[in-house]
């Protein structure tokens, strides 16, 4: 099983920044595409950003230009840099490893709360 551990969530004022981290095992980035999802109370889980094995990135329209996904192979860690945060970004954020539309694993989630 692919182990994924998120960290970096917290409470921030609107307009502020946070950086989420997702640490995994060595070699996972070569085997799987990676992504960040989020789930707000009463809403379905939604894709925030993804990074393919070849480095190609994609973003949800709601976060494009504000969030940046990246990974550090040496540290076996994926990041989500979140700038200009809005109250509607409040959610539990999850990292996942996936291939061919199937998710190999999910992290435990980290809470992000943006105060207005």
N, C-alpha and C positions, 0 to 999 in steps of 0.2 A: 504494500500500500504506500501511496505517496503521502509523505508527511508534510503538512503546510501549517505554519504558525504565523499568525498576523500579530502586529503590534503597532503602536503609534496613534491610536485613536484618542479622543478626548473632547473637551469642551473648548470651543473657540468662539470669539465674537464674529459677527458677519463682517466680511472683508478680510478676515484673517487667513492664515495658512496652516496646513498640517501635512506631514509626510507619513504615509502608512508604509509598513514593511511587511514582507511575506518571506519567511525563511524556509528553505526546503533542503532536500538532500542533494548531494553533488551529482551532476549529470542530468537532473530533471529537465533543465532548460533545453537540453539537446534532444530530449525525447518528446516533450509536450509543448504545446502552445499554452500560454498563461493568460489569465484575465482577472480583473477585479469586477465584482458584482456588488450591488447594495440592495438592502431591503428596508423600506420605511414601514412603520406600523400600519397595518391594514392594507398594505400594497404588495403586489407580487415582486419577487426578486428581479432586478433588472441589470443588464450588462452596462458597465461604466466604461471600461477600456480593456483592450486586449493587445497582446504582443505575441506575434508568431515566432516560430523557431528561427526563422530567417531575420527576425528583427522588425518586420512590418508591424506598424501600430494602427489601431483604429479606436475611435472614441464615440460615445453617445453624443448626440447633438447638444444635449443639455450641459455637457461639461467641456466640450471642445473649446480650446483656447484658454481654459482655466486649469485643467488637470493634465498631468504628464505621467505616462507609464514608462518605466525603465527597469532594467535588470543589471545586476552585477554578478557575472559568472564566478568570479573569484570568491565572492562572499555567499554564493548560492542564495541570493536575495533579490526579490522583485520589489519595486517601489511604486507608490502612487503619490506624486507631489500634487497637492490640492491647494490652489491659490484662489483668491477672491471668493471665498466660501460664502454660500447663501444659506438661509434657514432651510430651504428645500433640499439641501444636500444632507440634512440630518437623516441618518440611517445606520444600520449595522452593515459594515463593509466586509466582504468575504473575498479571499483569493481562491483561485481554482486552477487546476491543471487539466487540460482537455486535449482530445485528439479525435478527429472525425466526428465531431459533434457530441462526443461522449465524455463526461467528466470523470476523470480518474479519482479525484479527491477534492474535498473542500476544507478550508481552514475553519477554525471555530468562530471566527468573526470578531470584529473590533468595532466598538460604538463610536460614532462621530456625531457630536451634537453642536449645531451652530446656533448661537443665540442672536436674536435680532436686536 
